[in-house]
Amino acid sequence: MSTQLSHCSSSTNNLSSSFINKHTLFPKKLVIIPSRSNLFKWAPQVFSRIHPRKDFEFKNSNGHLLNAVSLQDGSAEKSVEREPTSLEMGSQESNLSVTVVGASGDLAKKKIFPALFALFYEDCLPKNFLVFGYARTEMTDEELRTMISKTLTCRIDKSANCGDKMSQFLERCFYHSGQYNSEEHFSELDKKMKVKEAGLLSNRLFYLSIPPNIFVDVAKCASAQASSANGWTRVIVEKPFGRDSESSAELTRCLKQYLAEDQIFRIDHYLGKEIVENLSVLRFSNLVFEPLWSRNYIRNVQFIFSEDFGTDGRGGYFDNYGIIRDIMQNHLLQILTLFAMETPVSLDAEDIRNEKVKVLRSMRPLQLEDVVVGQYKGHSKGSRSYLGYTDDPTVPKDSLTPTFAAAAMFIDNARWDGVPFLMKAGKALHTRRAEIRVQFRHVPGNLYKKNFGTNLDKATNELVLRVQPDQAIYLKINNKVPGLGMRLDRSDLNLLYSARYSNEAIDAYERLLLDAIEGERRLFIRSDELDAAWSLFTPLLKELEKKKIAPELYPYGSRGPVGAHYLAAKHNVRWGDLSSDE
């Protein structure tokens, strides 16, 4: 059990009465009358026509108008009451208060505040909204606004009135200094929020931009002293969600002492990226792809993540987690589940997350023989020298933490039986990229095989979804080169987002913040999904640490350890990013 959670009490009876929403629950029987006016009839009471709040009527990432939250709360603790629905809150004018806990940190400055401003700039936030920063750093409201203003930018394609918009946004930003484990300080924050909310119905969103060892402290204090008394309260939790199955389960258990499951939004910003969002659209709305999406036509699938820089002074944090926990267990595995899931019943969050969990439960736990780990070493290129991982002063000299990992995973179900799903993630590699590569099977009895020879690249169709940089979707096909004779060439059918769409790409945090505000959980991770994900990696991680497996060294700026190529060859696969035309 992680020491960071040892202070967590097992009792759930210490909830402050201020955390429990003070509203009367609905009578149990609900009859929906199918009429255009959408009347709801309750037994024995009859409610008048419900008017949705216009100030809160905008679309989530599903494209639907959301004026209520889902009642499907997963495995929420029974001792913690679920958030009220819009019907329970009635048609009273409301206010949205977003509190960024850890407001002085890099993530808040570089991502969260700019994303909130972008949503305000696009008129996606309700007319009554406030932003509060909370951290231990002593700061005034004006100092917070000055700090935030340095990172705010307006859309390139919508730069009109940029200065005015910034001023209007900053006027709604306030700061409160306090300790993360002090209920007294959160009570003071609550008082400040109530003054600014001016008696309106209060909906509150807390973004925990803080280290995981203080998640529970903040959840406890915020729920007891600063949760909404008449609206909803939600908490966004940043990864990492523990270090293994045990610490993750303990973190979830502790959070659920103070929050219901439907109040916890576990964020993985990769799920908010445009290409990842487009993955299910590409598959489920195009007849040409869905019939091919199985073992019958797909030979292997690759999920590749590489960075062309090292830890850059963040070695202390990274050394405690490593590349497997930092990238593979969350970012890449989440994309894999979206890629491999069966067609969900609907686009409802629970239907999609149910299918993702089924994929995870069908996967084999990782075996050591199907994994290669590496660590970058110092390297000189021209007149420039690059430090190795253990040369970082924040990293122990004898560290065995992998900065690179490659793994072969398998899904034991009817659709994917026998298809290798290869993951590769690393730091200090030759390029920066994140992509999904789908390699199809060879054409049986190919009439043109003599034109390919032994070149497997040309003999294989490949679908590539490039997440970063330069978002794109392209399909590698074979075609005849114009002219006399029969000469084949491999070409790309290419959708380059920057060329096709003039709008500036939105940041993933914008989409995810908007979804959390609207109660749309489709792109957030449910607790049982998290448990299933950790169960795949925990045995491997423990074995690596117990046996003290030494990572294979690779030069800074290279393509990674040689062992990754042998791993791919073992499963009759060639890494797609090593092709000559890449």
Disulfide bonds with the S-S distance in Angstrom:
Cys8-Cys254 2.12
Cys154-Cys162 1.90
